[in-house]
């Protein structure tokens, strides 16, 4: 399906939602279609905000070979989500920042974009450290598989280390969003901070390409370089001379 046809389909979906939900406040397109980057088989991802709670959480179907998804939230929940920050912020913030409104009589969509574009610095710092911690956890699994000689699982974990660890960390570090972790491969040219050996290591780990011991070495190097970037950004990894101090430094308030 071409871009123009997919946008037309989004308008048909919008008309359906307006008829089906008298409580609708806004409808918008997300993802690659909103940015004009969709290809023949791209999904059509949309969002809808309602006045008050709706009896529907989402819609999902396949129409003319295209997956169509609509996420439904109340206005209040949508605004809270746009203000929230977690390790997946680079992905879901993209949906708000690049949203293309198809129905928005009260100007809600720009408000959502503004909140997503201006995350709370303290929350961003916690999310960055959380992403780095997850990356280190994956590295430890790669180490364990190297010790046990379980090469298939080592290769699988090296892909996860790159895709879910490094990608999220660098998106947060650079305050950049992308509609899907895989799109990190095209984004780093826009990033101000990258590990020194990113271009050499990331693609190899993502493809699990090379001897198992070499993959471990690449993961170790990429992790060490990301740690250096974390410290250079002014964020301290929660460590300490005692477990009590380390836990205090790594405490996450429930309100955050």
GIFEN-V247621 format. One record per pair of residues at least 24 apart in sequence whose C-alpha atoms are under 10 Angstrom apart, sorted by the first residue. I is the first residue (numbers start at 1). J is the second residue. D is the distance in whole Angstrom. If there is no record, write none. Layout:
I/J/D  I/J/D
//
This chain:
1/38/9  1/39/8  1/40/5  1/41/7  1/42/8  1/43/10  1/64/8  1/65/8  1/66/8  2/33/10  2/38/8  2/39/7  2/40/6  2/41/9  2/42/9  3/32/10  3/33/7  3/34/10  3/36/7  3/37/8  3/38/6  3/39/7  3/40/8  3/42/9  4/33/9  4/36/9  6/33/7  6/38/9  6/39/10  6/40/9  6/42/9  6/43/9  6/44/7  6/66/9  6/68/10  7/33/7  7/34/8  7/36/9  7/44/9  7/100/10  7/102/9  9/44/9  9/63/9  9/68/9  10/44/7  10/45/9  10/46/8  10/68/9  10/102/8  11/101/10  11/102/7  11/103/9  12/102/10  13/46/9  13/68/9  13/69/10  13/70/9  13/102/10  14/46/9  14/47/10  14/48/9  14/70/10  14/101/10  14/102/7  14/103/7  15/102/9  15/103/9  17/48/8  17/59/10  17/70/10  17/103/10  18/48/10  18/103/9  21/48/10  21/50/8  21/51/10  21/54/8  21/55/9  21/56/9  22/50/9  22/51/9  22/54/10  23/49/9  23/50/5  23/51/5  23/52/7  23/53/9  23/54/8  23/74/9  24/48/7  24/49/6  24/50/4  24/51/6  24/52/9  24/54/9  24/72/10  24/73/10  24/74/9  24/75/9  24/103/9  24/104/9  25/49/5  25/50/5  25/51/6  25/52/9  25/74/9  25/75/7  25/103/8  25/104/7  25/105/7  25/106/7  25/107/9  25/108/8  25/109/10  26/50/7  26/51/9  26/74/10  26/75/9  26/101/7  26/102/8  26/103/5  26/104/5  26/105/7  26/106/8  26/107/8  26/108/7  26/109/7  27/70/9  27/71/10  27/72/9  27/99/9  27/100/9  27/101/6  27/102/6  27/103/5  27/104/6  27/105/10  27/108/9  27/109/8  28/70/9  28/95/9  28/96/9  28/98/10  28/99/6  28/100/5  28/101/4  28/102/5  28/103/7  28/104/8  28/109/8  29/69/10  29/70/9  29/95/8  29/96/9  29/98/9  29/99/6  29/100/5  29/101/6  29/102/7  29/103/10  30/69/10  30/70/9  30/92/10  30/94/8  30/95/5  30/96/7  30/97/9  30/98/7  30/99/5  30/100/7  30/101/9  30/179/9  31/91/9  31/92/9  31/94/7  31/95/6  31/96/9  31/97/10  31/98/8  31/99/8  31/100/9  31/178/9  31/179/6  31/180/8  32/94/10  32/95/9  32/98/9  32/99/10  32/178/9  32/179/7  32/180/9  33/98/10  33/99/9  33/100/9  34/95/9  34/98/6  34/99/6  34/100/5  34/101/9  35/95/10  35/98/7  35/99/8  35/100/8  35/179/10  40/65/10  40/66/9  41/65/8  41/66/6  41/67/9  42/66/7  42/67/8  42/68/10  43/67/5  43/68/6  43/69/8  44/68/5  44/69/6  44/70/8  45/69/5  45/70/6  45/71/8  45/95/9  46/70/5  46/71/6  46/72/9  46/95/9  46/99/9  46/100/9  46/101/9  46/102/10  47/71/5  47/72/6  47/73/8  47/78/9  47/95/9  47/96/9  47/99/9  47/100/10  47/101/9  47/109/10  48/72/5  48/73/6  48/74/8  48/75/9  48/78/9  48/101/10  48/102/10  48/103/9  48/104/10  48/109/10  49/73/5  49/74/5  49/75/5  49/76/9  49/77/8  49/78/7  49/79/9  49/104/10  49/108/9  49/109/9  50/74/5  50/75/6  50/76/9  50/77/9  50/78/9  51/75/6  51/76/8  52/76/8  52/77/9  53/77/9  75/108/8  75/112/10  78/108/10  78/109/10  78/112/7  79/108/9  79/109/10  79/111/8  79/112/6  79/113/9  79/115/8  79/116/9  80/112/9  80/115/9  80/116/10  81/112/9  81/115/9  81/116/8  82/111/9  82/112/6  82/113/7  82/114/8  82/115/6  82/116/5  82/117/9  82/118/9  82/119/9  83/112/8  83/113/10  83/114/9  83/115/5  83/116/6  83/117/9  83/118/8  83/119/6  83/120/8  83/123/10  84/115/9  84/116/8  84/119/7  84/120/8  84/123/8  84/124/9  84/256/8  85/116/9  85/119/7  85/120/8  85/121/9  85/122/10  85/123/6  85/124/6  85/125/9  85/126/9  85/127/7  85/128/10  85/172/10  85/256/9  86/123/8  86/124/7  86/125/10  86/126/8  86/127/5  86/128/8  86/130/8  86/131/8  86/168/10  86/172/9  86/256/10  87/124/9  87/126/9  87/127/5  87/128/7  87/129/9  87/130/6  87/131/5  87/132/9  87/134/9  87/164/10  87/165/9  87/168/6  87/169/8  87/171/9  87/172/7  88/127/8  88/128/10  88/131/8  88/164/9  88/167/10  88/168/7  88/169/9  88/171/9  88/172/8  88/177/9  88/180/10  88/181/9  89/116/9  89/119/9  89/124/9  89/127/8  89/128/10  89/168/8  89/171/8  89/172/7  89/175/9  89/176/9  89/177/7  89/178/9  90/116/10  90/167/9  90/168/7  90/169/9  90/170/9  90/171/5  90/172/6  90/173/10  90/174/9  90/175/7  90/176/6  90/177/4  90/178/6  90/179/8  90/180/9  90/181/8  90/184/10  91/168/8  91/171/9  91/172/10  91/176/9  91/177/6  91/178/5  91/179/5  91/180/6  91/181/7  91/183/10  92/116/9  92/177/8  92/178/8  92/179/7  92/180/9  93/117/8  93/119/10  93/176/9  93/177/6  93/178/8  93/179/9  94/176/9  94/177/5  94/178/6  94/179/6  94/180/9  95/177/9  95/178/9  95/179/7  97/177/9  98/177/10  98/178/10  98/179/10  116/177/10  117/175/9  117/176/9  117/177/10  118/175/10  119/175/9  120/256/10  122/256/9  123/252/10  123/256/7  124/172/7  124/173/9  124/175/9  125/172/9  125/173/9  125/230/10  125/233/9  125/234/9  125/235/7  125/236/9  126/235/9  126/236/10  126/237/10  126/250/9  126/251/9  126/252/8  126/256/9  127/168/10  127/169/9  127/172/8  127/173/10  127/252/10  128/168/8  128/169/6  128/170/9  128/171/9  128/172/6  128/173/7  128/230/8  128/235/8  128/237/10  129/169/8  129/172/10  129/173/10  129/227/10  129/230/8  129/235/8  129/236/8  129/237/6  129/238/8  129/250/9  130/169/9  130/237/9  130/238/10  130/250/9  130/252/10  131/164/9  131/165/6  131/166/8  131/167/9  131/168/6  131/169/5  131/170/9  131/171/10  131/172/8  131/173/10  132/165/7  132/166/8  132/168/9  132/169/6  132/170/9  132/223/9  132/226/8  132/227/8  132/230/8  132/237/8  133/165/9  133/169/10  133/237/8  133/238/9  134/161/9  134/164/8  134/165/6  134/166/9  134/168/10  134/169/9  135/160/9  135/161/6  135/162/8  135/163/10  135/164/8  135/165/4  135/166/7  135/167/10  135/168/9  135/169/8  135/219/10  135/223/8  135/226/10  136/161/9  136/165/8  136/166/10  136/219/10  136/220/9  136/223/7  136/224/10  136/227/10  137/161/9  137/165/9  138/162/9  138/164/9  138/165/8  138/219/9  139/165/9  139/216/8  139/219/7  139/220/7  139/222/10  139/223/8  140/216/10  140/220/10  142/212/10  142/213/10  142/215/9  142/216/7  142/219/8  142/220/9  143/213/10  143/216/7  143/217/10  143/219/9  143/220/9  145/212/10  145/216/10  146/212/7  146/213/7  146/215/10  146/216/7  149/212/9  149/213/10  150/212/9  151/211/9  151/212/6  151/213/9  152/208/10  152/212/9  154/208/9  154/212/7  154/213/9  154/215/8  154/216/8  155/205/8  155/206/9  155/207/9  155/208/5  155/209/8  155/210/9  155/211/9  155/212/7  155/215/8  155/216/9  156/205/9  156/206/9  156/207/9  156/208/7  157/205/9  157/206/9  157/208/9  158/202/10  158/204/9  158/205/5  158/206/7  158/207/8  158/208/6  158/209/10  158/212/9  158/215/7  158/216/8  158/218/9  158/219/7  159/202/9  159/203/9  159/204/9  159/205/6  159/206/4  159/207/7  159/208/6  159/209/10  159/215/10  160/205/9  160/206/7  160/208/10  161/202/9  161/205/8  161/206/8  161/219/8  161/222/10  161/223/9  162/201/9  162/202/6  162/203/8  162/204/9  162/205/6  162/206/6  162/207/9  162/208/10  162/219/8  162/222/9  162/223/10  163/202/9  163/203/10  163/205/9  163/206/7  165/223/9  166/195/10  166/198/10  166/202/8  166/219/10  166/222/8  166/223/8  166/226/8  167/202/9  169/226/8  169/230/9  170/194/7  170/195/9  170/226/8  170/229/9  170/230/10  173/226/10  173/229/8  173/230/8  173/233/8  174/233/10  182/206/10  193/226/10  193/229/7  193/233/10  194/222/10  194/225/9  194/226/8  194/229/8  195/221/9  195/222/7  195/223/9  195/224/9  195/225/5  195/226/6  195/227/9  195/228/8  195/229/7  196/221/9  196/222/8  196/225/7  196/226/9  196/229/10  197/221/8  197/222/7  197/225/8  198/222/7  198/225/9  198/226/10
//
